[in-house]
Amino acid sequence: MFRLSGKYTLITGGTTGIGFETAKKFHAEGANVAITGNNPETLDFAQRFFGKDVWVIPSDAGSLASQVILRDTIKERWPQIDALFLNAGIVTSHKLEEESEEGFDRLMSINLKGPFFLLQSMLPLLARPSSIILSGSVSGHIGKSGTSATYSASKGALLAMGRALAAEFVDRQIRVNSISPGPIMTPAFDKLGINNTQRVYQEVSAMIPAGHLGTPADVADVAVFLASDESKFLLGTDIIIDGGMVNI
């Protein structure tokens, strides 16, 4: 029995990393899957990888106009959305004195404003019951060297938003939960170069009680659980996937 059989699922930021891995697992569990992305290269790769199995949709997670277009696009083909994984996001490591207003606004528009207004747009399409999954971060729980205050603020606010929406939507049979990954080995590490990647991996691994970084599959497995009916009694909960960084 497939855990997501027949469900209509949308994953933002699904053309790479955690979102891409989640799309693979959702499809393997029998779901109808649509993913969004804004990078032409990763959009093309995802389209070639999935073929007709997954619906790949270009969309800017930080644009309100793009959110409305995405909703209308989904509505033309699908009757509803059973699970919405708001995964699109960006991360920065700017120190306070290095941050610009433009950079601050862009990060907030993608990490916080985008999910809020996409959810607002998609609300009429959400099934009853349905599941909303927010992509948080351990940076929304703890301060970490190398992570910007702007990024931490965006994720902390997103987690608070999730709890408030869980209370707001409970009577509509829409459950809202979040996932807060710690350091995850994603394609972002490849941009550092081989030597730097190995150095950063060792340094970060030393900070994790489990002794190693997580993988996109670690997060995707939890996303499958939250999208499935197995999580029907879970409301307003944040699941931390960090190898023990926050609590140990």
PEZI-V901705 format. One record per residue. D_CENTER is the distance of its C-alpha to the mean C-alpha in Angstrom with 2 decimals. Layout:
d_center->{D_CENTER	D_CENTER}
//
This chain:
d_center->{25.81	22.30	19.77	18.02	21.21	21.49	18.26	16.67	12.91	10.68	7.39	6.74	6.79	8.21	11.36	10.90	9.81	7.23	6.33	10.12	11.10	9.33	11.19	14.27	14.21	13.69	16.56	18.60	18.45	19.98	17.34	17.63	14.50	13.57	11.09	11.12	11.78	14.31	15.96	19.08	19.35	15.99	16.43	19.88	18.97	16.49	19.22	21.85	20.02	19.15	22.13	22.56	20.40	17.13	17.17	15.89	15.82	16.14	14.54	14.14	11.17	13.70	16.57	17.68	20.10	17.54	15.63	19.02	19.77	16.60	17.63	21.16	20.29	18.50	21.39	23.98	22.97	21.30	22.92	19.86	16.22	15.99	12.28	9.53	5.84	4.69	1.73	5.19	6.99	10.26	12.29	16.05	18.92	21.47	24.10	25.24	28.17	26.20	23.72	24.69	24.25	22.81	20.18	19.42	19.15	16.96	14.34	14.55	14.53	11.14	9.41	11.48	13.89	11.79	9.58	12.99	15.03	12.96	13.09	16.73	17.40	16.00	17.77	20.94	19.28	17.62	19.82	21.68	20.37	16.67	13.37	10.52	7.46	5.93	3.78	7.29	9.59	13.18	14.20	13.86	16.48	18.78	20.19	20.05	22.34	20.84	17.85	18.65	19.41	17.60	14.21	15.09	16.24	13.16	11.09	14.22	14.60	11.17	12.12	15.54	14.47	12.81	16.14	18.18	16.59	17.00	20.64	20.98	19.78	21.46	24.56	22.75	21.38	17.75	15.99	13.11	11.50	8.81	7.93	9.25	9.67	12.88	14.10	12.69	14.88	13.02	15.01	14.98	17.74	19.84	20.43	22.40	25.15	26.44	28.41	25.86	23.12	25.51	26.49	23.05	22.10	25.30	24.94	21.45	22.43	25.42	23.33	21.61	23.92	22.81	24.05	21.33	17.76	15.20	14.03	10.92	12.91	13.09	9.46	9.64	12.84	11.57	9.07	12.35	14.27	12.37	12.58	16.19	19.26	19.58	17.45	19.60	21.07	17.93	17.41	15.96	15.07	12.74	12.72	13.20	12.98	15.14	18.47	20.20	19.62	19.31	21.88	24.38}
//
